[in-house]
Amino acid sequence: MSKNKVLQPNFTLSFLLPKYWLTWVGVFILYSISWLPFKLQLAMGRVIGRLFLKFASKRKHVALTNLQLCFPEKSEQELQHLLTKNFENTGIALFETGMGWWWPNWRINRKVKVDGAHYITAAQKEGNGVLVLGMHNLSLEICARGAGISNPLVVFYRPHNNRLMEFFQHRGRARSNKYMLGKRDVKGLLRALNDKDACAYLPDQDYGRNKSLFVPFFAVKETATTTGTLIFASKKNTKTLMMIPRRNADDSGYTVEVTPPFENFPSGNDEQDVTTINQRLEEAILVQPEQYMWLHRRFKTRPNESDPSLYK
């Protein structure tokens, strides 16, 4: 392993202070539910999601705005149906987090199937690091756990603001992955690629104006899209591919699709390269759009700072 600043939060007595008591209650409930039958958890998640849709007006507005912007060709009825299904999947994602953090490997392996994992191992055998581009599908937690069992990843992520939740989040995510790096540790991820590791990076959210280009994403012609991907993809002896998580349409389990490495990537044309990434994301999202995390304000950064918000 590189001499990286590996994130590894430890348990401290401060976690027993009153300010964390509600967190403990929430974690205990989620842990307990995670051992219920799988189909029951999905049904409970759909109920929770519909309640969330009813009471979380701000998030409902963000998700509906995103859907309207991305799919202007859809009718209002179609958008409302998609919104409802998306919130049901959001509720399910809560319980999938518990499954991903606490299920034993044997139970994960029964539900999560990984297609194309050989693309990662083949690239590593050829002496390459592997940049694994992910996406914020709502089943990401349990799918990432399953994918990590067969191909442990170095994970580039944002630590939780609540220290106790970060303790549990890190332990859950690290169970089947190699180690975790904070989202600002660019040098750490470059070192991991140099060590021929497979490294997970999610380029599909709005990371602000800095190091972004405005290129199309669905019907939004100018979407802030990070060029951070190209920093890592440009690392010598690095192959770039995608890992796409999905819950099966029949609720039988999950499929993680690993794609073949991108060809001629990066090409040297930054605008074309980040456009290519968005196009690949679109293709993946369109398979089951109700499972994507539409609750994020994907279009909050506007081409000009004086441009009005799309979420008003």
RAFENJO-V875647 format. One record per residue. N is the residue number from 0. PSI is psi in whole degrees, 0 to 359 (* if undefined). Layout:
# RAFENJO-V875647
n=N psi=PSI
n=N psi=PSI
This chain:
# RAFENJO-V875647
n=0 psi=142
n=1 psi=162
n=2 psi=65
n=3 psi=157
n=4 psi=80
n=5 psi=129
n=6 psi=127
n=7 psi=77
n=8 psi=139
n=9 psi=158
n=10 psi=136
n=11 psi=155
n=12 psi=338
n=13 psi=339
n=14 psi=346
n=15 psi=358
n=16 psi=155
n=17 psi=330
n=18 psi=344
n=19 psi=0
n=20 psi=319
n=21 psi=324
n=22 psi=317
n=23 psi=317
n=24 psi=313
n=25 psi=317
n=26 psi=319
n=27 psi=317
n=28 psi=314
n=29 psi=318
n=30 psi=315
n=31 psi=316
n=32 psi=329
n=33 psi=342
n=34 psi=359
n=35 psi=164
n=36 psi=144
n=37 psi=309
n=38 psi=327
n=39 psi=320
n=40 psi=321
n=41 psi=317
n=42 psi=317
n=43 psi=321
n=44 psi=321
n=45 psi=323
n=46 psi=314
n=47 psi=319
n=48 psi=320
n=49 psi=325
n=50 psi=320
n=51 psi=318
n=52 psi=324
n=53 psi=324
n=54 psi=339
n=55 psi=74
n=56 psi=323
n=57 psi=315
n=58 psi=324
n=59 psi=317
n=60 psi=317
n=61 psi=311
n=62 psi=315
n=63 psi=320
n=64 psi=316
n=65 psi=316
n=66 psi=320
n=67 psi=320
n=68 psi=319
n=69 psi=330
n=70 psi=64
n=71 psi=343
n=72 psi=347
n=73 psi=147
n=74 psi=165
n=75 psi=323
n=76 psi=317
n=77 psi=319
n=78 psi=319
n=79 psi=321
n=80 psi=315
n=81 psi=321
n=82 psi=315
n=83 psi=314
n=84 psi=324
n=85 psi=319
n=86 psi=326
n=87 psi=317
n=88 psi=329
n=89 psi=319
n=90 psi=318
n=91 psi=323
n=92 psi=328
n=93 psi=314
n=94 psi=331
n=95 psi=331
n=96 psi=314
n=97 psi=317
n=98 psi=314
n=99 psi=326
n=100 psi=329
n=101 psi=345
n=102 psi=144
n=103 psi=161
n=104 psi=320
n=105 psi=325
n=106 psi=323
n=107 psi=314
n=108 psi=334
n=109 psi=334
n=110 psi=335
n=111 psi=120
n=112 psi=136
n=113 psi=120
n=114 psi=127
n=115 psi=13
n=116 psi=336
n=117 psi=337
n=118 psi=325
n=119 psi=309
n=120 psi=324
n=121 psi=318
n=122 psi=322
n=123 psi=322
n=124 psi=334
n=125 psi=2
n=126 psi=26
n=127 psi=149
n=128 psi=159
n=129 psi=119
n=130 psi=111
n=131 psi=107
n=132 psi=121
n=133 psi=186
n=134 psi=155
n=135 psi=61
n=136 psi=150
n=137 psi=340
n=138 psi=18
n=139 psi=318
n=140 psi=309
n=141 psi=326
n=142 psi=320
n=143 psi=324
n=144 psi=314
n=145 psi=319
n=146 psi=324
n=147 psi=334
n=148 psi=319
n=149 psi=329
n=150 psi=86
n=151 psi=132
n=152 psi=156
n=153 psi=122
n=154 psi=126
n=155 psi=112
n=156 psi=169
n=157 psi=117
n=158 psi=149
n=159 psi=144
n=160 psi=329
n=161 psi=118
n=162 psi=324
n=163 psi=317
n=164 psi=324
n=165 psi=321
n=166 psi=312
n=167 psi=320
n=168 psi=314
n=169 psi=314
n=170 psi=320
n=171 psi=314
n=172 psi=331
n=173 psi=352
n=174 psi=326
n=175 psi=16
n=176 psi=165
n=177 psi=304
n=178 psi=172
n=179 psi=143
n=180 psi=141
n=181 psi=153
n=182 psi=345
n=183 psi=359
n=184 psi=68
n=185 psi=315
n=186 psi=324
n=187 psi=318
n=188 psi=324
n=189 psi=321
n=190 psi=321
n=191 psi=319
n=192 psi=322
n=193 psi=331
n=194 psi=5
n=195 psi=29
n=196 psi=161
n=197 psi=124
n=198 psi=128
n=199 psi=132
n=200 psi=132
n=201 psi=108
n=202 psi=15
n=203 psi=10
n=204 psi=172
n=205 psi=108
n=206 psi=17
n=207 psi=179
n=208 psi=328
n=209 psi=129
n=210 psi=46
n=211 psi=153
n=212 psi=151
n=213 psi=106
n=214 psi=166
n=215 psi=143
n=216 psi=112
n=217 psi=229
n=218 psi=359
n=219 psi=109
n=220 psi=334
n=221 psi=91
n=222 psi=128
n=223 psi=117
n=224 psi=124
n=225 psi=140
n=226 psi=3
n=227 psi=327
n=228 psi=320
n=229 psi=333
n=230 psi=315
n=231 psi=319
n=232 psi=335
n=233 psi=351
n=234 psi=134
n=235 psi=140
n=236 psi=49
n=237 psi=132
n=238 psi=142
n=239 psi=131
n=240 psi=178
n=241 psi=150
n=242 psi=115
n=243 psi=114
n=244 psi=141
n=245 psi=146
n=246 psi=135
n=247 psi=145
n=248 psi=334
n=249 psi=10
n=250 psi=23
n=251 psi=343
n=252 psi=214
n=253 psi=149
n=254 psi=128
n=255 psi=117
n=256 psi=122
n=257 psi=123
n=258 psi=162
n=259 psi=155
n=260 psi=146
n=261 psi=146
n=262 psi=139
n=263 psi=52
n=264 psi=131
n=265 psi=153
n=266 psi=344
n=267 psi=345
n=268 psi=98
n=269 psi=317
n=270 psi=317
n=271 psi=323
n=272 psi=316
n=273 psi=332
n=274 psi=319
n=275 psi=317
n=276 psi=313
n=277 psi=322
n=278 psi=320
n=279 psi=321
n=280 psi=317
n=281 psi=313
n=282 psi=319
n=283 psi=318
n=284 psi=321
n=285 psi=342
n=286 psi=316
n=287 psi=75
n=288 psi=336
n=289 psi=345
n=290 psi=2
n=291 psi=154
n=292 psi=82
n=293 psi=355
n=294 psi=347
n=295 psi=140
n=296 psi=78
n=297 psi=334
n=298 psi=30
n=299 psi=328
n=300 psi=119
n=301 psi=156
n=302 psi=321
n=303 psi=138
n=304 psi=336
n=305 psi=352
n=306 psi=140
n=307 psi=151
n=308 psi=143
n=309 psi=356
n=310 psi=11
n=311 psi=*
